[in-house]
């Protein structure tokens, strides 16, 4: 998929049921892409929202570029996501339904050097679903231990 950078949202699969995934481009500034290539981005608290008909990723932390000058970027600004009209309209109708949200799953770079964001249409898990996830994970670890012996 990408050549190097692969920043994941570790809490996403624990907190949400991921129903569909999309790959979106991002409108970034020069210093932002340089920071992403250094791996200095965090999407654990980020979410996606519609503003003025466009989809934006909000609360995504991209650290200021270490060699940036006066023209460095703001660390937590809203960044526009680039999807085609069909995908945007589909996501907008789903979001209007109760219980659905769009969350960033991972940032990766393409072979051509572009940064892409994998987003997921998600539904929040209930507490008992989270317990099930923990039980499944523990069971897999126990199985792996038993297989080693």
N, C-alpha and C positions, 0 to 999 in steps of 0.2 A: 504494500500500500504506500507508505511514506518512506522517506529516506532519512531516518534518524529520530526526529522529534516525535514523541508520542506521550502526551500529557493526559492522564485519565481522571475522571471524576469517580473516586473510589466509593463514595456513598450512594451513587445513583442506583445501582442494582439492589442495594439493601433497602433504600427508602421507597422505591417505586417499582411498579410493574411496567416494563418498557414494552409498548405495543408495536411501534413502528420506529424505524430510524431513517434519518435523512442526512446527506452530506451537504453542508452549506459553505460557501465562501464567506470571507469576512472583509469588510472595508477597514483596512488598517493603515496607520501612519508608518513611515519608514522606521522610526525608532521602535515601534511596537513589534514589527516583524523581526527585527534584529534581536529583541529581548526574547521572543518566542523561540527563535533558533538557538538561543543560549539555554533554553529550557526554563526560563523564569516567568512562568504563568501558572495561575491557579484557577480552577473552575469548580471547586467543591461547593462554593456558596452561590454560584451563578445560576441564573434562570433566564428564560426567554420571554419576551412580551411584545405585543403589538403596540406601536406608537405611530400615529398618523398613517395607518395602513401599511407600514413596513414592520418587518420582524427584526427586533434588536436583542442582542445578548446583554444582560445587565449584571452588574456586580462581579464581572470577570476581572480578576486581578492580573495585570501584566506589569511587572516591575519596570521602573524607569531604566532605560538603556544606560549601561555604565559609562560608555564613551559619548553619550549624548551631550549636546551643548545647550544653549538657551532654548532650542526648539524641541526639547524633550516632551513626551506625551504625559497626559494625566493617567494615573495608574488604574482607576476604576471607572472610566467613562463608558457610556453606552456605545456599542459597536453594531453597525448595521450588518445583517446577514443577507447573503445573496442566494436566493432560491428562485425557481421559475414560478410564474403566476399560478399554475395549476397546483403546485405544492403549497404555496402560500394560502390559496383559497381553501384547500382541504384542511390545512392546519387551523385556519381561523374558524371554520365551522366546528371542528372538534373542540377547540378551546372554549367556545361558547357553551358547550355541554358541561354539565356539572361534573367536577372531579378530575378533569383532564388538565395537564400542564405540559409545557415543553421545557426539557432540561438539556443542558450540554453534557455529552458523554465523554468526548475526548477531542483534543486538538492534535492534528498531525500535519506534517508538511509533505507536499507532493514532490515528485522527482524534479518538477520545474521550479521548485522553491516557493510555491504558494502555500499559505497556511489555510487549512480547512478545519471546520468544526463539525463533528458528528453530533447531531441533536436527536433526541428521542421524544416521541409523543408518549407521555407517561401518565399513569394513574397511581395515586398515593397508596401505599400499603397500610393495612390496619396493623395494630400491635401484634395480633396473633399470627399474621402473615410474616412479620419480622421474626417472631419466635420460630416459625417453621423454617425460615431461611437459615437461622442459626443451627437448628437441629440437623438440617440437611448437610450443612458445612461440617459439623462435628462428625456426622456419620461417614462422610467422605474421607475425613482425616483418619478415623478409626479403621476404615476399610483399607486405606493405603498402608497403615501400620501393620495390619494383619497380613497383607500381601507381602510385605517385606520379610516377615518372619517365616 
